Amino acid sequence: MIRLAFVIGMIFGVACSNTNLCTNRGGVWYDSVLDPRLAGSCVMPAVDVGQPCTEAAHCQAGYCACSDPAAKDLAHMTGQCPEFPARKVDGWLCSVSNGIKHQRGLQVE
């Protein structure tokens, strides 16, 4: 039982140090979506931040963010490439696809 507690403490300590190292280098730590017991990964900021886009494929982060979140849903719009990919904890996402704004709940897999 003591060994198990030690191993769990070591895993937690490594994860915390990885998270801190990632943050100190300017990245964001993403926990594993598939299995929270697996190690996460450090994602550095995208190089195309702020570039205009109309499709997710135009951006390194994997989605095209709304340039005007206050605009009506399904409005025509040119978005901007975001700094980081979407995370499950973000909840709602305003994205542009085919040049049209979409506001939706976020599902990251």
Secondary structure per residue as TSV (DSSP state, phi and psi in degrees):
chain	resnum	aa	ss	phi	psi
A	1	M	-	360.0	-39.9
A	2	I	H	-65.8	-39.3
A	3	R	H	-62.1	-41.4
A	4	L	H	-62.2	-44.4
A	5	A	H	-62.2	-39.0
A	6	F	H	-64.8	-44.9
A	7	V	H	-63.2	-44.8
A	8	I	H	-61.9	-42.5
A	9	G	H	-61.9	-39.8
A	10	M	H	-65.6	-43.9
A	11	I	H	-62.3	-44.9
A	12	F	H	-62.4	-42.2
A	13	G	H	-64.0	-40.5
A	14	V	H	-66.4	-44.0
A	15	A	H	-61.7	-42.4
A	16	C	H	-64.6	-42.3
A	17	S	H	-68.1	-35.9
A	18	N	H	-65.2	-41.6
A	19	T	H	-62.4	-46.6
A	20	N	H	-64.3	-42.6
A	21	L	H	-61.2	-43.6
A	22	C	H	-60.4	-49.8
A	23	T	H	-62.5	-41.1
A	24	N	H	-63.9	-26.8
A	25	R	T	-89.5	0.6
A	26	G	T	97.1	5.7
A	27	G	-	-95.3	-179.0
A	28	V	E	-125.9	133.4
A	29	W	E	-85.1	126.2
A	30	Y	E	-111.0	120.3
A	31	D	-	-70.1	156.8
A	32	S	-	-64.5	128.2
A	33	V	S	-79.7	-33.0
A	34	L	S	-70.2	-41.0
A	35	D	-	-155.3	114.8
A	36	P	T	-61.5	-15.2
A	37	R	T	-78.9	-17.5
A	38	L	S	-81.3	155.3
A	39	A	-	-64.5	146.7
A	40	G	-	-87.1	-157.8
A	41	S	E	-147.3	153.9
A	42	C	E	-96.2	124.2
A	43	V	E	-112.2	123.3
A	44	M	-	-85.7	158.2
A	45	P	-	-58.5	145.8
A	46	A	-	-67.5	150.8
A	47	V	T	-84.1	-13.6
A	48	D	T	-104.2	23.9
A	49	V	T	-54.4	130.4
A	50	G	T	85.2	-6.1
A	51	Q	-	-69.8	145.5
A	52	P	E	-68.7	147.2
A	53	C	E	-152.5	158.9
A	54	T	S	-130.2	-3.1
A	55	E	S	-142.2	153.2
A	56	A	G	-60.4	-35.1
A	57	A	G	-66.2	-14.9
A	58	H	G	-78.2	-12.1
A	59	C	S	-121.1	140.2
A	60	Q	T	-63.6	-30.9
A	61	A	T	-75.0	-9.2
A	62	G	S	94.7	0.9
A	63	Y	S	-154.6	159.3
A	64	C	-	-104.5	115.8
A	65	A	B	-83.1	148.3
A	66	C	-	-62.7	138.7
A	67	S	S	-85.9	-22.2
A	68	D	-	-137.1	85.8
A	69	P	T	-59.9	-20.2
A	70	A	T	-79.7	-12.4
A	71	A	S	-65.1	156.2
A	72	K	-	-64.0	148.8
A	73	D	T	-61.7	143.2
A	74	L	T	72.8	12.9
A	75	A	-	-73.7	148.4
A	76	H	B	-72.8	136.2
A	77	M	-	-162.0	150.5
A	78	T	-	-102.2	124.7
A	79	G	E	-92.1	-167.5
A	80	Q	E	-133.1	141.6
A	81	C	-	-67.7	130.2
A	82	P	-	-81.5	167.6
A	83	E	S	-75.2	-37.9
A	84	F	S	-133.1	156.3
A	85	P	-	-63.4	161.8
A	86	A	-	-70.6	147.9
A	87	R	-	-121.7	154.6
A	88	K	G	-56.3	-34.4
A	89	V	G	-72.3	-10.3
A	90	D	G	-69.1	-23.5
A	91	G	-	77.4	-83.9
A	92	W	E	-107.6	147.1
A	93	L	E	-132.9	130.0
A	94	C	E	-101.8	112.1
A	95	S	E	-129.0	164.4
A	96	V	E	-117.6	130.7
A	97	S	E	-139.2	128.9
A	98	N	T	56.4	31.0
A	99	G	T	74.4	16.4
A	100	I	E	-124.4	135.6
A	101	K	E	-74.0	137.7
A	102	H	E	-135.4	127.6
A	103	Q	E	-108.2	122.6
A	104	R	E	-153.9	161.0
A	105	G	E	-68.5	145.8
A	106	L	-	-92.2	130.5
A	107	Q	-	-127.8	107.8
A	108	V	-	-105.9	129.5
A	109	E	-	-128.4	360.0
